[in-house]
């Protein structure tokens, strides 16, 4: 089941994003159960949702979300596994049975584009139509975001140039529990011939069993990043990073491996270099 869950969640980027949902299913007595739920992680064909009721692998449920203007969207989903428990409920990896439903209303790029174009990743929305899209930033766009917190790009829906801003989660940052949905059986992407871009942006570092840390990114490339942090991550440590990072916005965490770590004694900090990891074929 672990392998199946990993494959589903890795068919696209995985976005840490909170969306209020309603989950419903038929219980053993034939009665329809309806209960509030919330997404914690979304991908093209699935995600991780938090539900207070006990569900089982293979169980089919219906997910419903509301839009402004009384719009409603529903999707059938299958529970892949229970991946964690929190005081607020159970965390389940789910697979959306009809990927054409566009349930999350987010456009995800084709997975192969990440290696070619992803200097940085953001969940952004069009300033006109509010259409959300996972955007791979090039150097020019990264510098625009660094200075203005927005970029200019063509919107496929509006068919016109638009200002894009970072999409904000539909829940406040205080309602942002961490999850352990992602697995770590990855390999390092080669770092040769990677142009590094100097950029002072925030990065969020996530390590299993530890509190998330907001660090300062010094430079980025398509193969990795360098960042300063309060915590020391030994060489070889596998963590996840979201960069650029804005508290309360949709964060896209990707796996990295620390390739060097050195203390900055004058500042009481540590400088790290890390290489992005690539899921197995």
N, C-alpha and C positions, 0 to 999 in steps of 0.2 A: 504493500500500500504506500510505503514511503516513496518508492520510485515513481509510482503513478502520480502521487501528489506533486512531486518535484517537477515532473514533466509538464503537468497542467499549468503550474504557476510560472514556468519558465518559457512558455511559448511567446512571451512578450515581456517588456519591462513590467515590474511590479511596483505599483504606486501605493504608498502609505496614505490613505485617504478615507475620511469618515463620512459616510452617507447614511442617514436614517432610513431604515427599511421596515417592512412588515414581512414576516415569514409565516407561511401557513402550510398545513399538511393534514392528512386524515389519520386519526389515531386508530388503535385496535378495535374500538367500539363503533367505528364508522362516523365519528363526529369530526368536524373540521376544526382544527386548532389554529388560532391566529395569535401572534405574539410579536411585540416590537423587537427589532434586531438592529444591528449596525455593522457596516462594513469597516474593516480595519486595513485591508489590503485588497487592491483590485488589479486584475490583469485582463488581457483580451478575452479569455475564455473562462474566467473564474475569479477566485479571490479567497479571502478569509473573512468570515462573519462571526460576530459574537451574538449568541442566543442564550437565554437563561434556561431553556429546556434541554433535556438530554435527548440527543439524536444518535443515529447509528450509521456506520459506513454502509453505503449503498442506498440509503433512504432518499427518496425524492421529495423535494419541497418546492413551494412556489414563493418567489421573492417579488415584492412590490415596492416601488418607490414613487413618491409624489414630486411633481414639478410645480414651479410657479405658474399660476393661471389654472390650477386644478388639473393639470396634466398627470396622467398615470402611465407607468410602464411596468410590465410584469415579465417574468422569465421563470422557466422551469430549471431547477438545479438539482444536482445529485451530491450528497454528502460523501466526500472522499475519506475523511478521517477526522477524529478529534485530535487537535494538535496541542491544546493547552487548556488550563482552567484558571479563571481569575475570580475574584470576589463578585464581579458583575455578571459572570456567566461562563459558558463553554465557548471555546474558539474552535471553529470548524473550517477546514479547507473544503471548498465547494467547486464544482465544475458546472458551468452553464451549458445546458444541453443543446441550446440553439444559439451558436455563436453569432448568427446573423441578426440576432435581436438587438444588438448594440445597447444592451441593458444599462451599462454604466454611462453611456453618452460621452465616451472618450475615444478619440482616435489614437491607436497605437501604431507606431511605425513597424515595418517589417523587421523581424529580428536581425537579419543580416546587415541592416544599415548601421547597427550599433558600432561594429568594428570600423566602418568606413567614415562615420560622421560624428560620433558621440565624443566631443570634447567635454561637454557637460550635459546633463539632462534636467529638464524641468517639466512639470505639469502646468501648462499655460492655457489661458482662455482669451478669445477674441474680444476686444473692447466693444465691438458692435453687437455681435450675435451671441456672445458668451459661450460659443462652442469650445469645448475643452480638447486639448491635444497634448500628447507627450512630444516634446520638442527637443531635438538634438541641436545644441548651440555650437556654431562655429566660433572662431576667434573674435570676429567683429561683433557678433551677437552677444558673446560673453562680456565683452568690454562695455557694450551698451547696457546690458543688465546690471553690470557692476556699478555703473555711474548713475543710471536713470531708473533702475528696477523695472524696465520694460524693454521690448524690442519691437521693430517694425517688420512685418512679414505679410505675405498674401494669405488671406483667409479663403479656403476652398468653398465654404458655404456662401460667404458674401461675394466672392469672386472679385475682391478689391483689396488694396493695401489696407492694413489695419494695425493698430497698436495692440500688442499682446502683453498681458500682465500675468503674474504667477497666480494660479488658481488657489483660492482659499478653501480649506476644509469646511464642510457643512456643520462641524462641531467645533467648539472652542478648544484651544490647546489643552485646557485642563482635562478634557475628556479624550486623552490621547494615550491609552495604555500601550505598551510595547508588546509585540508578539514575537514568536519564534517559529514563524511559518517556513522560513527559508532554510534550505539545507546547504552544506558546505563542501560537497564533493566536486571541486572545481579544479581547473588548471590555470596557470598564469598565462596571460597574453604576452607575447614577446614585446620588449620595450625598445628595441632598436629602431633607429630612424624615426623617432617620435619628436615632433616639434613641441617644445614646452612653452606655455604662455603664462607670463606673470599676471596674477590676478589676486586681489585681496577680497575674497568672498568667504562667507561662513560655510563650514561643513559640519554635518552631524555624524558622529562616529557611534556605531552600535556594535556592542560585543556581548555575546551570550553570557548571561549571568551577572552583567555589570550595568550600571546606570548609563544611559545615553549621554554623550559629551558633545557640546558644541565647540568646535575648534576653528582656527583661522587657517584657511588654505593659502599657500604661498604661490604655487604654480600648478598648472594642469597640462596634461597631454592626453592623447587618445589612448595611451598605455597606462597612465597612472597619475598620481598627484603627490605633492609634498605639502605637509601641513604642520603647524605647531599646536601642541596641546598640553594640558596640565598633567595628563597621565602618560605613563611610559608603556608603549606597546613593543614587546621584544621582537626581534627579527624573526620572521616566519609566522607571526600571529595572523590569524584570519579574522577579519572584522568586516563590517559593512559600512559604506559611506553614502551619504546623500549630499551632493554638491552641485550647484549652490543650494543653500538651505535657508529657509525663512520660517521661524516658529509659527505654527498655525496653518501653514500652507501644505499642499500636497507634496510629500517628499518621496523621491525615487531612490531607494537604497539598492546599491549594487555591491557584490562581494569584492574585497581587495585582500592582498597579502602584504604585510609589512616587509620591506626589503632592506631598510636600514633605520636605525634609531640612534640618536645622539642627544646628550643633554645640552641645554643652553643654560649654563650655570648662573650667568649674570641675571637671567630673568626667572629662574626657577621653572623653566618649561622644557619640553622635549621636541626636537625636530624629527619628523618621520618622513620617509619616502615609501610609497606603496604602489604596487602594480595591480591593475584590475585583473580579476579572475574570469575565466570563460567557462560556462557550463559544458559538461561532456556532450559530444555529439550523440 
